Amino acid sequence: MLRIGVLRFVALPHSSSSSSSSSLLFNPISPKSLPPPPVIRTKLVSRSRTMAYTASSGSSSNLLFRQLFEKESSTYTYLLADVSHPDKPALLIDPVDKTVDRDISLVKELGLKLIYAMNTHVHADHVTGTGLIKTKLPGVKSVISKASKSKADLLIEAGDKIYFGDLFLEVRATPGHTLGCLTYVTGDGPDQPQPRMAFTGDALLIRGCGRTDFQGGSSHQLYNSVHSQIFTLPKDTFIYPAHDYKGFTVSTVGEEMLYNPRLTKDEEGFKSIMENLKLSYPKMIDIAVPANMVCGLQDLSERPAESVAK
């Protein structure tokens, strides 16, 4: 099991490379004993190009959470931080190269220390911002799945835990859209945010899912990934996807199990839908995929990824 760094949830007032993974802990800190956190609700703060969301909860919550939007690729970037920790360690999920300056500015304004820039998979519709972030904030580590066969500082796999302060994300393998898709789920425990949150990348979208006709995609694999790794989470678990094209921002496991028009079908029905989507060739794929295989910016082949001991 991989243990990587640590953070906590606090509701703040808003303002206008290769190796096997396992038990790894950066900045080891013993999690403090906290009372069970209250239910977290989300509310929209802004509908501009940069959309920010804040976690609304009681004073015992330690997690700071922001949902940000890049309009050209309709990509969501997520900022999470443990604001109860002295260093306020933070991580970004699925940053986009075009909005790196926005993301870094927000991190600095909130007084956070960014420690990880993570991807849910090798994206085909935009260039990741992880490499660019590393050039602007030395010390930040890039993170992606080992199965993606791409380059990053940390190559992770199912069962690993990514610590930021006293909080952590659990890594679940959800291939099918691509071979290396991951879902990051907030920890399960009395000192972790409740309800849980799942950052599903393109594996599960709100009332949809990612396509399965390129990058090693498989409708059979995707169907089983979602049903075994996401739909088995508590039904009140929030779903935060990598994209949305219809104005949705968040769903829940329970909602998607009832209303997702693709994944409520049986597997044969799902496969038939996916085989008949007749989608156009992604316009950015020939630029985005090669760039994203090398952290979105630079080739890190001369510096092997950190190993993670089992």
C-alpha positions in Angstrom: 0.0 0.0 0.0 1.3 3.5 -0.9 1.1 6.2 1.7 1.9 9.7 0.3 1.9 12.9 2.3 -1.2 14.5 4.4 -4.1 17.4 4.7 -7.5 18.2 6.3 -11.0 19.8 5.4 -11.9 23.3 6.6 -14.8 25.4 5.3 -13.3 28.8 4.5 -15.3 31.8 3.5 -14.9 32.1 -0.3 -13.3 35.1 -1.9 -14.4 37.3 -5.4 8.8 6.7 -14.0 8.5 3.3 -13.0 8.4 1.2 -9.9 6.0 -0.8 -7.8 3.9 1.1 -5.3 2.9 0.5 -1.7 3.5 1.7 1.9 5.1 5.1 1.4 4.7 8.1 3.6 6.1 11.6 2.9 6.3 14.1 5.8 5.1 11.4 8.2 2.7 12.8 10.7 0.5 10.8 13.0 -3.2 11.6 12.3 -4.8 13.3 15.2 -7.9 11.9 16.9 -10.9 14.0 15.7 -14.6 13.6 16.3 -16.7 12.3 13.4 -16.9 15.1 10.8 -20.2 16.6 9.9 -22.0 16.1 6.6 -20.4 18.2 3.8 -22.5 20.1 1.3 -21.2 22.0 -1.7 -22.4 25.3 -3.1 -21.6 27.2 -6.2 -19.6 30.3 -5.6 -19.0 31.5 -9.1 -20.1 30.7 -12.6 -17.3 32.4 -14.4 -14.4 30.8 -16.4 -12.9 29.9 -13.0 -15.6 28.2 -11.0 -14.9 27.7 -7.3 -16.7 25.6 -4.9 -16.4 25.5 -1.1 -17.1 22.8 1.4 -19.9 23.8 3.7 -19.6 22.0 7.1 -19.0 22.5 10.8 -16.0 24.0 12.5 -14.4 20.6 13.1 -13.9 20.0 9.3 -10.2 20.1 8.2 -10.6 19.9 4.4 -10.4 22.9 2.1 -11.9 22.0 -1.3 -12.2 23.9 -4.5 -13.6 22.8 -7.9 -12.2 24.8 -10.8 -13.1 24.8 -14.5 -11.3 25.1 -17.8 -13.9 26.0 -20.4 -12.1 25.0 -23.7 -11.9 21.3 -22.7 -14.7 21.4 -20.1 -12.2 20.1 -17.6 -12.6 20.2 -13.8 -9.5 20.7 -11.7 -9.8 19.9 -7.9 -7.8 21.5 -5.1 -7.7 19.8 -1.7 -5.8 20.8 1.4 -5.5 20.0 5.1 -5.8 23.5 6.5 -5.6 22.3 10.1 -2.0 21.2 9.6 0.7 23.8 10.2 2.0 23.5 6.6 -1.4 23.4 5.0 -0.3 20.7 2.5 -2.4 20.6 -0.7 -2.8 18.7 -3.9 -4.3 19.3 -7.4 -6.2 16.7 -9.4 -6.2 17.0 -13.2 -4.7 20.5 -13.6 -4.7 21.9 -17.2 -1.7 23.7 -18.7 -3.8 26.8 -19.7 -4.9 27.4 -16.2 -1.7 26.7 -14.2 -1.2 30.4 -13.3 -4.8 30.6 -12.0 -4.3 27.5 -9.9 -0.9 28.6 -8.5 -2.3 32.0 -7.7 -5.2 30.4 -5.7 -2.8 28.1 -3.8 -0.7 31.1 -2.8 -3.7 33.3 -1.9 -5.0 30.6 0.4 -1.6 30.1 2.1 -1.3 26.5 1.0 1.8 24.4 0.3 1.2 22.4 -2.9 2.9 19.0 -2.6 1.3 16.9 -5.4 0.0 17.5 -8.9 -2.0 14.4 -9.9 -3.7 13.0 -13.0 -6.6 10.5 -13.1 -5.3 9.3 -16.5 -3.5 10.3 -19.7 -5.9 12.8 -21.1 -6.6 13.1 -24.8 -8.5 16.5 -24.8 -6.0 18.8 -23.1 -2.4 19.0 -22.0 -1.9 18.4 -18.3 -0.5 21.2 -16.2 1.6 18.9 -13.9 4.9 19.5 -15.7 4.5 23.3 -15.9 3.5 23.4 -12.2 6.8 21.6 -11.3 8.8 24.3 -13.1 7.0 27.1 -11.2 6.8 25.4 -7.8 10.0 23.3 -7.2 9.3 20.5 -4.8 5.9 19.6 -6.2 5.7 15.9 -7.2 3.7 14.7 -10.2 1.6 11.6 -9.8 -0.1 9.2 -12.3 -0.9 5.5 -12.5 1.9 3.0 -13.2 -0.5 1.2 -15.7 -0.5 4.3 -17.9 3.1 3.7 -18.8 3.7 7.5 -18.7 6.3 9.5 -16.8 5.9 11.2 -13.4 7.7 11.4 -10.1 5.3 8.9 -8.4 3.8 6.0 -10.2 0.9 4.6 -8.2 -1.6 1.7 -8.3 -4.7 0.3 -6.7 -4.5 0.2 -2.9 -2.1 3.0 -2.5 -2.9 5.9 -0.2 -1.9 9.5 -0.9 -1.5 11.4 2.3 -1.7 15.2 2.5 -1.5 16.3 6.2 -3.8 14.1 8.3 -6.1 13.3 5.3 -5.6 10.9 2.5 -6.9 9.7 -0.9 -7.4 6.0 -1.6 -6.4 4.9 -5.0 -8.8 2.7 -7.0 -8.0 1.3 -10.5 -10.9 2.0 -12.9 -9.6 1.2 -16.4 -11.8 1.1 -19.4 -11.7 4.6 -20.8 -7.9 4.2 -20.9 -5.7 1.4 -19.5 -4.4 3.6 -16.7 -7.5 5.3 -15.3 -7.7 5.8 -11.6 -10.3 7.0 -9.2 -9.2 8.9 -6.1 -11.5 8.5 -3.1 -11.3 10.4 0.2 -10.4 8.2 3.2 -12.8 6.1 5.2 -12.6 6.8 8.9 -13.8 9.1 11.7 -11.0 11.7 11.0 -11.8 11.8 7.3 -14.4 13.9 5.4 -17.9 12.6 5.3 -19.7 11.9 3.1 -16.8 10.5 1.0 -15.8 12.1 -2.3 -14.7 10.2 -5.4 -12.7 11.9 -8.2 -13.6 9.6 -11.1 -11.7 11.1 -14.0 -13.4 10.0 -17.2 -14.4 6.6 -15.9 -17.7 7.9 -14.6 -19.2 11.2 -15.6 -22.4 12.7 -14.4 -25.1 10.8 -16.3 -22.5 9.4 -18.6 -19.0 7.9 -18.9 -15.8 8.3 -21.0 -15.6 6.8 -24.5 -13.9 3.4 -24.9 -12.8 3.5 -28.6 -9.1 4.6 -28.2 -6.1 4.5 -25.8 -6.6 0.9 -25.0 -10.3 1.5 -24.0 -12.7 -1.4 -23.4 -16.4 -1.2 -22.7 -16.3 -4.5 -20.9 -13.5 -3.3 -18.6 -15.1 0.1 -18.0 -18.5 -1.4 -17.1 -16.8 -3.7 -14.5 -14.6 -0.9 -13.2 -17.5 1.4 -12.4 -19.7 -1.4 -10.9 -17.0 -2.9 -8.8 -14.9 0.1 -7.7 -17.3 3.1 -7.7 -20.9 1.7 -7.3 -19.7 -0.2 -4.3 -19.0 3.0 -2.4 -21.6 4.4 0.0 -24.5 5.8 -2.0 -24.0 9.3 -0.5 -20.4 9.5 -1.8 -20.0 12.6 -4.0 -19.0 12.0 -7.6 -16.6 14.6 -9.0 -15.7 13.9 -12.7 -12.9 15.2 -14.8 -15.4 16.8 -17.3 -18.9 18.0 -17.7 -20.5 19.3 -20.9 -24.0 20.1 -19.7 -23.5 22.3 -16.7 -23.5 19.7 -13.9 -20.9 20.0 -11.1 -21.5 17.1 -8.8 -23.5 13.9 -8.4 -23.6 11.0 -6.0 -23.1 7.2 -6.3 -26.7 6.7 -5.5 -27.9 9.1 -8.2 -25.7 7.5 -10.9 -26.8 4.0 -9.9 -30.4 5.2 -10.6 -30.2 7.6 -13.4 -27.0 7.1 -15.4 -28.4 6.2 -18.9 -25.5 4.0 -19.8 -24.4 2.3 -16.6 -27.9 1.4 -15.4 -28.1 -1.0 -18.4 -26.8 -4.6 -18.2 -23.3 -5.1 -19.6 -24.5 -6.1 -23.1 -26.8 -3.1 -23.3 -23.9 -0.9 -22.2 -21.5 -2.4 -24.8 -24.1 -1.8 -27.5 -24.4 1.9 -26.5 -20.7 2.4 -26.5 -20.2 0.7 -29.9 -22.7 3.0 -31.5 -21.8 6.4 -30.2 -20.2 7.5 -33.5 -18.0 10.0 -31.9 -15.6 12.2 -33.9 -11.8 11.9 -33.6 -10.6 14.0 -30.6 -9.2 17.2 -32.0 -6.4 17.5 -29.4 -5.4 13.8 -29.1 -2.4 14.0 -31.4 -0.9 16.8 -29.3 -2.3 16.0 -25.8 -1.4 12.3 -25.5 2.3 12.5 -26.5 2.7 15.5 -24.2 0.8 13.9 -21.3 3.0 10.7 -21.6 5.9 12.9 -20.4 4.1 14.9 -17.6 2.7 17.4 -20.1 6.0 19.3 -20.6 9.3 17.7 -20.1 10.7 14.2 -20.6 11.7 12.8 -17.2 13.3 9.7 -18.6 16.7 10.6 -17.3 15.4 10.7 -13.7 13.6 7.5 -12.7 10.4 7.7 -10.7 10.5 7.2 -7.0 9.9 3.6 -5.9 7.1 2.6 -3.6 7.7 -0.3 -1.4 4.9 -2.9 -0.9 
